[in-house]
Amino acid sequence: MRDKISIIAKKIVERGQNIIFTGAGISTESGIPDYRSQGGIWDQFRPVCFDEFMSFRDARVEYWRQKTEMVQHLRHAKPNPAHMALFGLYEMGLVEAVITQNIDGLHQASGLPEDRVIELHGNTRRIRCMTCGKLSAEDEAQERIASGDLAPECECGGYLKPDTISFGQAMPADKVERSVQLSQSCDFFMVVGSTLLVQPAASMPFHAKEDGAFLAIVNLSDTPCDSVCDVLIQEKAGEVLTELVEQVRGKL
């Protein structure tokens, strides 16, 4: 594994445009479950689709019931060594941006600036009014639910919803476009903790590889990109990235 990490470290310190792409596998080490895996949240609940949420109050009540249970996994979660390693690379000037499928906000909690994190699926710590677009804190909505307001609404009358992408909801076009542009123009692209099965996010490493970038994958399970990447490491993200930072520092 050390030899493979050394190859990645050498590419990173060449100081090209380095892009990191993260999925649920980087946050499981912070105690946040991978919702789509067997035994995860989606095995326990039927997800409420976006059109149901917007059409029926009962669906909104069920959505918030599920959300309230999920938030217990997030409330006390903190960045783990993998998150901190990526922040360390950023501090050294070696990370242009982090594109993430995660909604937990742990990259920002590690110290990464908001404008360097592209959240393709949103952020569960923010609540958005689906009518006026006003943003509020997640804690405020949870307090209202605890007091008996099971499907909270904005003062404008719009439905309040976590600022995340639900099943059937359109992806944020601006963030997808920026992610594609960064993927196509980068020199180095590293996937951390993603099975690369959810589109359009999963297409980003293919864009990078097709346009000549060095592609590294750090993930415990197989991905559709394994056969085309330059380096594949199937180990835990925290262990790999901690060693990577140490090797990068030794090469600067």
Secondary structure, DSSP 8 states (H G I E B T S, - for coil): -HHHHHHHHHHHTT-S-EEEEE-HHHHGGGT---TTSTTSHHHHS----HHHHHH-HHHHHHHHHHHHHHHHHHHT----HHHHHHHHHHHTT--SEEEE---S-HHHHHT--GGGEEETTEEEEEEEETTT--EEEHHHHHHHHHTT-SS-B-TTS-BEEEEE--TT----HHHHHHHHHHHHH-SEEEEES----STTGGGHHHHHHHTT-EEEEE-SS--TTTTT-SEEE-S-HHHHHHHHHHHHHHH-
